[in-house]
């Protein structure tokens, strides 16, 4: 690769370093193996690990990056997209408990939810087969048990 991007590959995985904010880096990542599907797991940066900390990413960071993914996927005829999102984004908002919806709409979390919702609109308009993964909770643990 002459693009200067570092990359690693195994039988099942390609890891290409770059930034999702640069369309050329996204193109390089997709072109490296022309996958059957693209999986996106982005999060907007905040001033600390607290979900209520002030955002430091641009207001539509995730939507803009996913927009670049959509453009590159169209260029390389990749049709399947999986995006990790937050619980209660988009049509799942009514399932959020009212206390949580108050926190998510009246705190700094609202900026990430706005960004996630812009992402939903962009991806739905793409024409791709897509899945938005919206886990209700993620936790760190040493448990290595696989639950099926």
Residue, then its C-alpha position, 0 to 999 in steps of 0.5 A: x500500500x503506497x497510501x502510508x497506511x499501516x495494516x495487519x491481516x489474518x485469515x479473517x481480519x484486516x486492520x487498517x489504521x487511518x481516520x474515519x473522518x478522511x474519505x480516502x482512509x475509509x476507501x483504503x480500508x474497504x478496498x484492502x479486502x472489499x468485504x461482504x459487510x462493513x462493521x462500524x463501532x464509533x463513539x464521539x469523544x468526550x472530555x472524560x470517560x463519563x458519559x455525561x462529560x462535555x463532548x469534544x468531537x464535532x457535532x456530527x462526528x459519527x454521522x459524517x464518518x458513517x457518511x464516508x463509509x456509505x460513499x466508499x461502500x457504494x464505490x466498491x459495491x459493498x451492500x451490507x452495513x452493521x453499526x453499533x449505536x446506543x440504546x434508544x436511538x431512533x425508533x427505539x426511543x419510546x422503549x427508554x425508561x422515562x428517567x433515562x430518557x430525561x437524562x439522555x435528552x437534558x444532559x451532554x448525552x443529548x449531543x451523542x443521541x443527536x449524532x446517532x439519529x443523524x447516522x440513522x437517517x443517513x444510513x436509511x437513505x443509503x439503500x443498503x442492507x443495514x443493522x443498527x446494534x443497540x445494546x441496552x448495557x455494556x460492562x467491563x468484566x474479566x468473565x470470558x464465558x460465551x453466552x449463546 
